[in-house]
Amino acid sequence: SEYGMDDDALITWCVWAKETLERKSPHDRNISLLDLSKNAIGDRGCRTLVRLLFNLGAGVRILKLQSNKLGRASAFAIAALLRSPRMPMHELHLSHNFIDKEGAAELLKSVAVATTGEVPAYPLTWKRS
C-alpha cells in the first residue's frame, strides 16, 4: 500500500506479474494478499489488473483497493471477477473510492449469484445474538 502507484505504474506491475505468474503452475497462481490501497489507481489500472487475473486463472483471497480513484468501471470489472471466482475472495476493501450506487449494486449482485460448481461461492450465514 501507499506505493504512489497510478494506472501506468499498475499496468507496468501487471506486465511483471504476468511474466512471473506464468512460470508457475495454475494451482500456484492464487494470491493470498494483494494490497494496492492508498494509491492513485483508477478504472484503467483496475480493469488491467482484473484482466490479468482472468487471463492467468488466478484468484485473490484478500484484495485491498481502498483509497484509490476507482469508479463504476472498476466496480463492474471486480463484479465480473467475483461472479466467476477461481478462488472465492475472503475480503474485498473498496472504501474511499468513487464507486457510484450502480457500481455498488453490481458488486452486490455478483456476490449473490457467484458459484463454484453448484455451490454458492459466498454463502450467507446468519448469526443470532
SVG drawing of the C-alpha trace seen along z (x, -y; Angstrom):
<svg xmlns="http://www.w3.org/2000/svg" viewBox="-31 -9 40 37">
<polyline fill="none" stroke="black" stroke-width="0.4" points="0.0,0.0 1.0,-3.6 3.4,-3.0 2.4,-6.1 1.0,-3.8 -1.2,-5.2 -2.7,-3.4 0.5,-3.4 2.5,-2.0 -0.1,0.7 -0.1,1.6 3.7,2.0 3.3,4.1 0.8,6.3 3.3,7.0 5.9,8.1 3.3,10.1 2.1,11.9 5.7,12.9 6.3,14.1 3.0,15.9 3.0,17.6 6.1,19.5 4.1,21.1 1.7,24.0 -2.0,22.9 -2.6,24.1 0.2,21.9 -1.1,18.7 -3.5,17.7 -2.6,14.6 -3.2,14.6 -3.0,10.8 -2.8,8.1 -2.7,4.7 -2.9,1.8 -4.6,-0.6 -3.8,-4.3 -2.7,-4.9 -4.0,-6.7 -5.2,-3.7 -8.2,-4.4 -10.5,-2.4 -7.9,-1.8 -5.5,-0.2 -8.1,1.8 -9.5,3.2 -6.0,4.2 -5.5,6.0 -8.8,7.9 -7.9,8.9 -4.6,10.2 -6.3,12.3 -8.8,13.7 -6.1,14.5 -3.9,16.3 -6.8,18.1 -5.6,16.6 -7.7,15.8 -7.1,13.4 -8.0,14.2 -7.7,10.6 -7.9,7.7 -7.3,4.2 -8.1,1.4 -9.4,-1.2 -8.4,-4.9 -7.8,-4.9 -9.7,-6.6 -11.8,-3.6 -15.2,-4.3 -18.1,-2.5 -16.0,-0.7 -13.8,0.7 -16.8,1.9 -18.2,3.7 -14.7,5.3 -14.4,6.5 -18.0,7.7 -17.1,9.9 -14.2,11.3 -16.5,12.1 -19.1,13.8 -16.6,16.4 -14.1,16.9 -11.1,19.1 -10.8,18.8 -13.6,17.1 -12.4,13.8 -12.5,13.6 -12.0,9.8 -12.6,7.0 -11.7,3.5 -13.1,0.7 -13.9,-2.2 -12.8,-5.7 -13.2,-5.4 -15.6,-6.9 -17.9,-3.9 -21.5,-5.0 -24.6,-3.2 -24.9,-1.4 -21.4,0.0 -22.1,0.9 -25.3,2.7 -23.4,4.7 -20.9,5.8 -23.6,7.0 -25.4,8.8 -22.2,10.6 -21.8,11.8 -25.3,13.1 -25.1,15.1 -21.5,16.4 -21.0,20.1 -18.1,22.5 -19.6,25.5 -23.1,25.8 -22.3,24.3 -22.6,20.6 -19.2,19.0 -20.2,16.6 -22.8,18.4 -24.8,16.2 -24.7,17.2 -26.9,15.6 -25.8,15.5 -28.3,15.0 -27.3,12.9"/>
</svg>
